[in-house]
Amino acid sequence: MSTEPRPVNRRPDAGPTEPTMSLALTGDGSAKLVTVAGEIDMSNAHLLTELVEFASRPPLPAIAVDLSAVRFFSAHGVQALLAAQNAAARAGVALFLRHPSPWVTHILAVTGALPRFELAGDTDGAAPNGVLALARQPRRQHLADPQLIPDRPRTRTRKDQDLERQPVPAAGPPGAVPRAGGADRRPAVRPGHHPGDARQAGPR
């Protein structure tokens, strides 16, 4: 029987003097890089959104968020990234995720949020140049966009089927009044009066 300890999937503990999360904003006027390290939880996730919103100033084309050093990530982090993406989109700035850690990638995948983000590729350390190269590429649209969902054909109702089964009334002579069942009812004609006669019978 093996006595080796079993691995425990739990949140790593930060040191007594180690900050829970650290943020850094670098880059020039052409592009920005937000570097995140540590733990993104409910106590600090809003700081990431606020930093991206602060950096999203036109005419900045793109922002990359480096998540390679994130060791803890939860639903609050997902909400923070989505809010940051919305803030950047309102300013006309493209947002990319750069080197997300396995934990971040897993949480984004299981929550269904991963396809909503663009992933930046490897760069030579000069984040602005790498981000600019990606910003020039056409952005991928997702089926979640309502404009991309094709119009569904109209469902035929019971009323439509009943109307299709009704017989078409046969064409009758001029002045005939159609009745149910396709039969025509001829108007009553008085003796000596013709329907086409424009004169009206009356007292002389």
Buried (B, 14 or more C-beta within 10 A) or exposed (E): EEEEEEEEEEEEEBEEEEEEBEBEEEBEEBBBBBBBBBBBBEEBBEBBBBBBBEBBEEEBBBBBBBBEEBBBBBBBBBBBBBBBBEBBEEBEBBBBBBBBBEBBBEBBEEBEBBEEBBEBEEBEEEBBBBBBBBBEEEEEEEEEEEEEEEEEEEEEEEEEEEEEEEEEBEEBEEEBEEEEEEEBEEEEEEEEEEEEEEEEEEEE
